Amino acid sequence: MSVESFNLVDKQLAERKLLVTAVNTGTSSEPVWEVVGVRVEDSSIDYNPDTETFTDILGITYTDIKKTEPAQDVEPFTIRGGSILAAQLDDIMQRNALSELSLFDVLVIRGFYGTSTNGYKAEKHSGCTIEVKSIGGDSNVNMPICIHYSNDKTFGTVNSLKSPITFTED
């Protein structure tokens, strides 16, 4: 298995802004990728592995990872002008059209692989669910969300870490 090298110099740390999440707010034939994370200080993709640990008859312990169920909390997800995703999610919740929450395509872009010239490494998860946790707040209207990744992945590259983003399948 060939592994691509990071585009970082020896001992350079990858800045958090190089791991980008974007949600398709357009259609599958004409995607419009909206980057999430505006005004969010900390957001991680948790793999949530399903593990099984056992000890054999010789006393040796093994742990198997059966699957992962990746998810990412985005909090606060603030209602703001220009966010098509926020408008779409608010509309879905107002109509109580909960099945529509499972129709999102999401990109995970690793800006620490590749370049803007050759493209940054990305994976597209199809059919993700975006859970809207609540709406409200104190001084601003927040709508914290959790992105549940599907693991239905297509690998490729993107041209940018900011909108507008074009995804090209490998």
VOGU-3710 file (C-alpha; in Angstrom, 3 decimals, decimal comma):
1> msvesfnlvd> 0,000/0,000/0,000  1,459/3,322/-1,066  0,861/6,217/1,326  1,159/9,801/0,148  3,377/12,126/2,182  2,075/15,170/4,020  2,791/18,536/2,429  4,468/19,659/5,666  8,147/20,138/6,377  9,829/17,943/8,980
11> kqlaerkllv> 8,353/18,587/12,471  5,786/21,111/11,163  2,399/20,683/12,825  -0,741/20,563/10,677  -2,949/23,511/11,556  -6,600/22,698/12,340  -7,771/24,853/9,432  -6,268/22,214/7,086  -8,970/19,661/8,019  -12,097/21,002/6,340
21> tavntgtsse> -15,686/19,731/6,349  -18,054/20,862/3,602  -21,713/19,961/3,024  -23,387/19,876/-0,385  -26,222/22,427/-0,363  -26,850/22,018/-4,100  -27,784/18,870/-5,974  -25,835/15,717/-6,784  -25,481/16,843/-10,399  -24,603/20,443/-9,464
31> pvwevvgvrv> -23,021/20,366/-5,993  -22,460/23,551/-4,017  -20,102/22,853/-1,128  -20,568/24,969/2,012  -17,696/24,823/4,487  -18,863/24,361/8,081  -17,024/25,651/11,113  -17,558/29,418/10,979  -17,219/30,752/14,565  -16,596/27,206/15,879
41> edssidynpd> -13,507/26,907/18,087  -13,231/23,116/18,316  -14,733/20,344/16,191  -13,390/16,840/15,715  -14,475/13,837/13,706  -14,965/11,096/16,277  -14,576/7,630/14,744  -16,703/5,912/17,427  -15,224/2,444/16,847  -17,245/-0,647/17,689
51> tetftdilgi> -14,682/-2,844/19,438  -14,645/-6,339/20,840  -12,002/-7,354/23,361  -11,352/-10,928/24,408  -8,649/-13,016/26,066  -7,664/-16,320/24,522  -6,896/-19,517/26,449  -3,211/-18,542/26,603  -4,049/-15,340/28,482  -3,343/-13,007/25,537
61> tytdikktep> -5,805/-10,166/25,081  -6,937/-9,079/21,611  -9,073/-6,154/20,535  -10,856/-6,197/17,191  -12,426/-3,147/15,608  -15,629/-4,276/13,898  -16,675/-0,943/12,368  -16,561/2,799/12,839  -19,479/5,200/13,064  -17,825/8,588/12,478
71> aqdvepftir> -19,628/11,714/13,645  -18,726/15,373/14,056  -20,329/17,885/16,415  -20,441/21,432/15,071  -21,298/23,716/17,955  -22,272/26,445/17,879  -23,711/26,323/14,384  -24,929/29,897/14,299  -27,785/31,077/12,090  -26,206/33,677/9,826
81> ggsilaaqld> -26,884/35,337/6,523  -25,422/33,526/3,528  -25,578/30,022/5,054  -27,671/27,903/2,706  -27,109/24,885/4,969  -28,584/26,676/8,001  -31,626/27,703/5,939  -32,076/24,147/4,604  -31,815/22,592/8,072  -34,196/25,133/9,617
91> dimqrnalse> -36,712/24,493/6,823  -36,478/20,724/7,330  -37,052/21,102/11,076  -39,983/23,501/10,632  -41,673/21,045/8,269  -40,698/18,089/10,503  -39,396/16,376/7,342  -36,927/14,305/9,349  -36,178/11,801/6,575  -34,589/14,653/4,590
101> lslfdvlvir> -31,890/14,955/7,267  -30,295/11,760/5,856  -29,814/13,042/2,318  -26,630/15,092/2,639  -23,300/14,559/0,919  -20,323/15,667/3,001  -16,689/16,230/2,055  -13,775/15,721/4,418  -10,813/17,591/2,970  -7,272/16,997/4,170
111> gfygtstngy> -5,383/20,143/3,240  -2,170/18,673/4,638  -2,050/16,351/1,571  -1,517/17,824/-1,871  -1,527/21,403/-3,103  -3,929/23,899/-4,637  -2,274/23,150/-7,999  -2,544/19,334/-7,854  -5,571/19,181/-5,568  -6,051/18,383/-1,908
121> kaekhsgcti> -6,965/14,864/-0,809  -10,686/14,507/-0,064  -13,323/11,895/0,618  -16,993/12,337/-0,165  -19,480/10,593/2,116  -22,838/10,087/0,388  -26,132/9,939/2,258  -24,995/11,427/5,558  -27,389/12,406/8,329  -27,218/15,845/9,898
131> evksiggdsn> -28,813/15,863/13,332  -30,184/19,216/14,472  -29,852/19,195/18,252  -31,674/22,406/19,224  -32,312/26,011/18,260  -31,912/29,090/20,443  -29,093/30,619/22,417  -28,401/33,816/24,300  -27,178/36,701/22,129  -27,277/34,834/18,786
141> vnmpicihys> -29,529/32,110/17,431  -27,566/28,861/17,442  -28,572/25,529/15,948  -25,930/22,992/17,059  -25,633/20,043/14,685  -23,981/16,654/14,530  -22,885/15,256/11,187  -23,187/11,461/11,097  -20,926/10,216/8,301  -22,202/7,365/6,139
151> ndktfgtvns> -18,900/5,577/5,364  -20,212/5,379/1,756  -17,009/6,993/0,501  -15,738/8,203/-2,833  -12,113/9,330/-2,850  -10,755/12,199/-4,875  -9,341/15,689/-4,706  -10,638/19,224/-4,359  -9,255/22,425/-5,809  -9,631/24,595/-2,711
161> lkspitfted> -10,090/24,596/1,050  -12,714/27,372/0,746  -15,840/27,856/-1,327  -16,213/27,506/-4,238  -14,983/23,899/-4,067  -14,873/21,418/-6,921  -14,571/17,712/-6,070  -12,908/15,442/-8,646  -13,301/11,701/-8,152  -10,144/9,536/-8,366
//
